[in-house]
Amino acid sequence: MAYREKLAWLTLGAMLVAYGIYFTWLGLALRQGEPSLLGILLPFGIIAGTQGIVVLIASAILSARARREGQAPADERDRAIARRGASVAYYVLLVGMILVGVVMPFTEPAWKVVNAALLAIVTAEAVSLILIILSYRRGWHG
């Protein structure tokens, strides 16, 4: 498995676990009433911070194990694969942000707008990472 594919798996896995926990927590918190923005930001900060630390440490371990490949700059194939993932994710994010920025401010409370924006960002990043993983798996090279 290519080093950058491993990084994509790591990032996707950490992201799915972290935001799975966050959105599950949010769903449970909503049963007790509408949360305040501060009541949302604190758990989000803790979960996202923990995810970031886990990904940094695991990335450093992967890089150390990969030695040369982990420290080599991305080649043309790696850049093409990353571009493909980013270009599709852009459209996912665009649709999400149109909903969040154009429709929701007129119909929903602030905490829903904030969480819908977060969900759009997480979904777009997941799409990008999934496409990167599939591209490495299928041997796509531009």
N, C-alpha and C positions, 0 to 999 in steps of 0.2 A: 504494500500500500504506500502510495506517495506521501511524503511529509505533509504537503499542503492539504491532501485529502484527510489525513489524520487530524490536522488542525481544524478542518471544517467539521468533522465528526465531533471533535471535542467541544467546539463552540456551539454547535447545534444541540448536543446533548445537555450541556450546561444551561443553555438558554431555555430549552424545553422544561427541564426540571425547575429552574428558578421561576420562570413565569407561570408554569403549572402550579407551583406552590402559591405564588402571588395571586393569581386569578381565583384559585380555590379559596384562599383566605378571604379575598374580597367578596366572593359569593356567600361565604359563611357570615362575614361581617354585615352584609346587607340584610340578613335575617333579623338583625338587632336594630335596624333603622338606617337611615341615610347617613353615611360617614362624612366627616369633615375632610377638607383637603389636607390638613395636617395629619389627621388620622390615617389618611391614605399614603402620604409622602413618607412617613417614618418607616412603616413596614416595607414600602417599595425601596427606600434607600438601603435598608439592611439587606434585603434579598438581592438587589442589584449589586451592591458592594461585595457581598459574599460571592456572587457569581463571578464578578470581575477578578477577585483574588484567586478563586479556584482556577479560572481560565489562565491567568498569568503564571501561576505556579506550574500547572500541568503543561502549559506551552513551553516553559523553560525546561522542564524535564524531557518533553518530546524533542526539543531542539538539541539538548545535550546528548540524547540517545541517537539522534539522526546524524550527528556530527557535521560532515560536509554538506549534506543535503539541507540540513536545518539552517545553515548559515549562508548558503548560496542565495544569490538574488534570484527572483522569479525569472524563469526563462519565458520565451515567446508563448509556449503552450500554456504555462501557468497564467500569464497575463490574459490570454484569450479566454480561458475558462473563467477567470474572475470577471472579465468584462461581460461575458454572456450571463452569468448569474446576476450581476449588478443591473444589466439593462432590463431584464425581466422584472427584477425586484423594484426597479424604479416605477414601473407602471402599477404594480400592486400598491406601493406607497402613495402614488399619485391619487388613485381611486380612494384610498383610505383617508388621505388628507382633504380631499374634496368633501367627503362626507363629514369629517370632523370640523373643518374650517368654514364650510359654506352652509351645510344643512343643520348640523347639531346645535350650534350656538343659539339658534332661534327656538329650539324645541326641548332642549335637555339641560339639566343642571350641570354646573361646572365639573363635578367629580366624574360624571359620565363622559363628558367631552375629553377630559384628561385621560381617562382609562381607554377610551376608544382610540385616541391618538397613540397611546402606548401599544395597544393591540395591533394597530396598523403598522407600527414600526417593527414590532416583533414578528408579525406575519411576513412583512417584506424581507426582513433579514433571514427568516427561516426559508423562504422561497429561494433566496440567493444561495444559501448554504446547501440546500437540497440539490439545486442545479449544479453547483460545484462538485458535490459528491457524485452525482449521476454522471457528470462529464468525465471525471476520473475513472469511474467504474466502467463506463462504456468505451473509454479510449477516445473520446472526442478531442479533436485537436484543431478546431477552427474551421 
